[in-house]
Amino acid sequence: MFSLAGKTVVVTGGGKGIGLGISTRMALQGANVVMTGRSLPALESAALGLAEQGGKVLPVRADLTNPADTERVVNTTLATFGRLDGWVNNAGSASPDDVGPLIDIREDQWDRVVDLNFKWAFFASQAAARAMKDGGSIVNITSRSASYANPRTGHYGAAKAAMENLTLTMAAEWGHLGIRVNAVAPGVVLTEELAKTLNTEERLRKQIEMVPLQRIGRPDDIAGLCVYLVSDASSWTSGALIPVHGGSPIPFGYISYMRKANRQDNVKHGGRGEI
Ligand SMILES: NC(=O)c1ccc[n+]([C@@H]2O[C@H](COP(=O)([O-])OP(=O)(O)OC[C@H]3O[C@@H](n4cnc5c(N)ncnc54)[C@H](OP(=O)(O)O)[C@@H]3O)[C@@H](O)[C@H]2O)c1
């Protein structure tokens, strides 16, 4: 029921972080996996590791923000494996250079974050749906940030919330085509990238204190649900927005921002303050 044998799945940003966890589990469950990303060496080394474990994987360099690249991913997938059954919109982020309090956010920062996490994730879904001739499953990796206030990353949370709303409409419009669309909303998952910020015992401890299950997430914690959502086990699941956060729905950034903001007299009295 949970086997992915005979299915072909594209994982955007599939060579690093959560995406690599998803690619790995998909491959181990028997899927043909197409992993995309902008850095080919990273993809090739990840693909080699998976091939050594018996996975059927194809690395394809592609920038999600370039529609010609997405079209090439679809065409290469169909040319290589003959079909497309699953598409995981995992590529996404908010670079440290593009975040800050909303009062200071610039249009170019807004555009980079909202376009990557919302606009291009949607057009990738559309390209995938058009290529899924026998139906299929689209999984959007959003964030628990979609459902809460996100001081300093407000536009990122809003983009993820928009993607969750669109997930509902895609599920409604494409259900009659046999295409299921769901969203997976992670809490904090420790990746190589995030480890650059959560780089002290103290920072890790503060994050873990917020999590009822008493640990930070791992890419594999997200991957299992993605396997389920692409497998036939979920054949009556569509339009679902599923959190995976160890029981911790509130972004840590919210708590820490409020603590700092309320310690600053000028903010208390209506000024901006430096947080
Ligand atoms: N980690 C967390 O705590 C967390 C929490 C909630 C939600 N999420 C979401 O989970 C997803 C994965 O996050 P992550 O933490 O694993 O991120 P990550 O470690 O920074 O990896 C991001 C992946 O996306 C790819 N990528 C970024 N921009 C791209 C673009 N323009 N075109 C193609 N690929 C691109 C990257 O590959 P290249 O650099 O090679 O392009 C990389 O493979 C994201 O959607 C993120 O918003 C993460």
The ligand as an SDF file (V2000), in Angstrom:
LIG
                    3D

 48 52  0  0  0  0  0  0  0  0999 V2000
   14.1010   23.5800    7.7990 N   0  0  0  0  0  0  0  0  0  0  0  0
   13.0470   24.0420    8.4200 C   0  0  0  0  0  0  0  0  0  0  0  0
   13.0690   24.2090    9.6460 O   0  0  0  0  0  0  0  0  0  0  0  0
   11.7720   24.3360    7.6710 C   0  0  0  0  0  0  0  0  0  0  0  0
   10.6340   24.6460    8.4270 C   0  0  0  0  0  0  0  0  0  0  0  0
    9.4400   24.8910    7.7780 C   0  0  0  0  0  0  0  0  0  0  0  0
    9.3840   24.8320    6.3950 C   0  0  0  0  0  0  0  0  0  0  0  0
   10.5080   24.5520    5.6780 N   0  0  0  0  0  0  0  0  0  0  0  0
   10.3660   24.4920    4.2110 C   0  0  0  0  0  0  0  0  0  0  0  0
   10.8710   23.2460    3.7790 O   0  0  0  0  0  0  0  0  0  0  0  0
   11.4370   23.3700    2.4750 C   0  0  0  0  0  0  0  0  0  0  0  0
   12.8650   22.8770    2.4910 C   0  0  0  0  0  0  0  0  0  0  0  0
   13.5810   23.6630    3.4280 O   0  0  0  0  0  0  0  0  0  0  0  0
   15.0540   23.2950    3.9260 P   0  0  0  0  0  0  0  0  0  0  0  0
   15.1730   23.8270    5.3000 O   0  0  0  0  0  0  0  0  0  0  0  0
   15.3920   21.8930    3.6350 O   0  0  0  0  0  0  0  0  0  0  0  0
   15.8910   24.2730    2.9850 O   0  0  0  0  0  0  0  0  0  0  0  0
   17.4170   24.2120    2.5220 P   0  0  0  0  0  0  0  0  0  0  0  0
   18.2120   23.2810    3.3480 O   0  0  0  0  0  0  0  0  0  0  0  0
   17.8270   25.6440    2.4140 O   0  0  0  0  0  0  0  0  0  0  0  0
   17.2770   23.6110    1.0630 O   0  0  0  0  0  0  0  0  0  0  0  0
   16.5380   24.3020    0.1190 C   0  0  0  0  0  0  0  0  0  0  0  0
   16.5360   23.4750   -1.1370 C   0  0  0  0  0  0  0  0  0  0  0  0
   15.8330   24.2070   -2.1380 O   0  0  0  0  0  0  0  0  0  0  0  0
   16.6830   24.3940   -3.2540 C   0  0  0  0  0  0  0  0  0  0  0  0
   16.3910   25.6920   -3.8330 N   0  0  0  0  0  0  0  0  0  0  0  0
   16.3940   26.9100   -3.2420 C   0  0  0  0  0  0  0  0  0  0  0  0
   16.0770   27.8510   -4.1260 N   0  0  0  0  0  0  0  0  0  0  0  0
   15.8580   27.2230   -5.3070 C   0  0  0  0  0  0  0  0  0  0  0  0
   15.5030   27.6370   -6.6050 C   0  0  0  0  0  0  0  0  0  0  0  0
   15.3310   28.9430   -6.9090 N   0  0  0  0  0  0  0  0  0  0  0  0
   15.3490   26.7120   -7.5660 N   0  0  0  0  0  0  0  0  0  0  0  0
   15.5530   25.4000   -7.2950 C   0  0  0  0  0  0  0  0  0  0  0  0
   15.8920   24.9350   -6.0950 N   0  0  0  0  0  0  0  0  0  0  0  0
   16.0470   25.8380   -5.1180 C   0  0  0  0  0  0  0  0  0  0  0  0
   18.1170   24.2820   -2.7200 C   0  0  0  0  0  0  0  0  0  0  0  0
   19.0200   23.8040   -3.6800 O   0  0  0  0  0  0  0  0  0  0  0  0
   20.0440   24.7840   -4.4640 P   0  0  0  0  0  0  0  0  0  0  0  0
   20.5950   25.7250   -3.4410 O   0  0  0  0  0  0  0  0  0  0  0  0
   21.0520   23.8860   -5.0630 O   0  0  0  0  0  0  0  0  0  0  0  0
   19.2210   25.4610   -5.4770 O   0  0  0  0  0  0  0  0  0  0  0  0
   17.9370   23.2150   -1.6490 C   0  0  0  0  0  0  0  0  0  0  0  0
   17.9630   21.9300   -2.2250 O   0  0  0  0  0  0  0  0  0  0  0  0
   11.3060   24.8530    2.1040 C   0  0  0  0  0  0  0  0  0  0  0  0
   10.1550   25.0400    1.3320 O   0  0  0  0  0  0  0  0  0  0  0  0
   11.1630   25.5390    3.4550 C   0  0  0  0  0  0  0  0  0  0  0  0
   10.4680   26.7590    3.3280 O   0  0  0  0  0  0  0  0  0  0  0  0
   11.7080   24.3150    6.2890 C   0  0  0  0  0  0  0  0  0  0  0  0
  1  2  1  0
  2  3  2  0
  2  4  1  0
  4  5  1  0
  4 48  2  0
  5  6  2  0
  6  7  1  0
  7  8  2  0
  8  9  1  0
  8 48  1  0
  9 10  1  0
  9 46  1  0
 10 11  1  0
 11 12  1  0
 11 44  1  0
 12 13  1  0
 13 14  1  0
 14 15  2  0
 14 16  1  0
 14 17  1  0
 17 18  1  0
 18 19  2  0
 18 20  1  0
 18 21  1  0
 21 22  1  0
 22 23  1  0
 23 24  1  0
 23 42  1  0
 24 25  1  0
 25 26  1  0
 25 36  1  0
 26 27  1  0
 26 35  1  0
 27 28  2  0
 28 29  1  0
 29 30  1  0
 29 35  2  0
 30 31  1  0
 30 32  2  0
 32 33  1  0
 33 34  2  0
 34 35  1  0
 36 37  1  0
 36 42  1  0
 37 38  1  0
 38 39  2  0
 38 40  1  0
 38 41  1  0
 42 43  1  0
 44 45  1  0
 44 46  1  0
 46 47  1  0
M  CHG  2   8   1  16  -1
M  END
$$$$
